[in-house]
Amino acid sequence: MGWFFITILLPLVAPLLALLVFKLFPQVGPVPLIAPFKDGQLCWGALGFSASGLYEIFSPGGNGLASTNASTGWLAGMLIAALVISAMIAAGGSVFPKSTTAPPGVATAKHFACFFVSVVVTVSAAISYLAVHYKLLENHG
């Protein structure tokens, strides 16, 4: 169960833990809770989930899903898509950051669209990685 905390939980809560460390430093005002996530930073975790899932699918030595299940191509495709999308969002969010508050007249969901998409991509990548890790699809080939 320790792998779950290190590979799934820690990448998702690391930005919040960083906020606790940053409280040690003087700042202009309080940091909003959305600040560490607003620009797609969750996608860094999705990158790790996708890479880990792909490694397990195609791990050398015949231990991967690819050697035991012929129908995992679509799962590998999903992980590759998540890898590419999350890389683009994570990089784009750092180049084009948003303010921590939505401007007047702009809906919160529209202003933080990068955050909401990163949540969907990260959850999808995590679920795919869990499916690979536990070989849930092994009997459906």
N, C-alpha and C positions, 0 to 999 in steps of 0.2 A: 504494500500500500504506500510505501515511501516514494515510489516512482511517481505516483499520482500527484503528490504534493510538490515534487520537484519539477515534473514535466508539464503538469496541467495547471495546478493552483498557483504556484509561485510566479510564473510569467504574467498571470492575470492580476495578481495583487501587488506585484512589485512597484507599480507606479504609486499606489496608495502608501506603501511602506516608505517610498522615497519622500512623500509629502511629510511624513512624520519626522524624517531626518531634516528636511528643509525648515521645519518649525524651529530648529535651533538657531537659524540665521535671522537677522532683522529683515523685515519686509515692509513694503508700503501698506499693505492691507491684508485681509484674510484671503487665502487661496481657495477659489471655488472647487468643489469636489470634481467637477467636470474637467478641470484644467489638465490633469495628466492623461486624459483619454480623448479629448475633443478632436484632436487632429489625426486620429487613426492609429495611435500607439498600441492599441490592442492587437493590431495586425502583426507586430513583432512576435507575439506569442503564437499567432496563427502560422507564421513562417516556421517556427520550431515544431509545431504539431504536424504540419505538412511534411517537413523534411524527415521527421521521425517516422511518420507513417509510411512514406516512400521507402525509407531504409528498411523497415520491417517487411514490407511487401517483397522487396528485391534483395533481401539480405543474402550474402554468399553462404554457401554450405548447405543449401537445400532446406533452410529453416524458414524461409519466407513464405508468405501466402501464395506467391506466384507458382511455387513448386507444388503446392497442395491443392490449389483451387484455380481452375481455368477461367472462372468468371470474375476475376478481380480487376480486369482491365478498366471497367468503368469507375471503380473505387480509386485506382491509381490516377485516372483522368481527373476525377474530382479533386484529389489532393494536389495534382499539378496545377489545376485551375485556381485552387485556393492559394497555392504558393505564388503564382503570378499576380493574382489580384491583390493579395495582401502585401506583396512587395511594392506594387504600384501605389497602394493607399498609404502605406507607411512612409515611403519616400516622398510622395506628393504632399502628405500632411506636414512633413517637416519643412518643405519648400514653401508651401502656401498655408501658413497657420491662420486659424480663425481667432477672433476675440472670444473672451470667456462669456460674454453676454451677447444675445442677439440684438441687432440694431432695431430701432423702432420700425414697425410695419413688416418685419420679417419673422415668420413663424419659427419657433424654436426647433421644430423638426427639420425645417429646411436649412436653418443656420448650422445645425449640428448633424447634417446628413452623413458626413464622413464618419462621425462617431457611430451612428446607427448602422451604417453599412459594415463598419469594422466589427461591431458586435455580432452581426449575422455571419460574417466570414469566419470570425474566430470560433464561434459556437459550431459552425459547420465543420471546420477543420478539426476541432476537438472531438466531435462525435465520430468523424471519419477515422481519426487516429485511434479512438477507443475501439471502434469496430475492427480495425486491423490488429490492434494489440491483443484483443481477446478472441480474434479469429471468429467473430460472430457469423461471418459469411461463408465459413469453411464448408458447411453442410448444404449450401444452396448452389451447387455447381452442377 
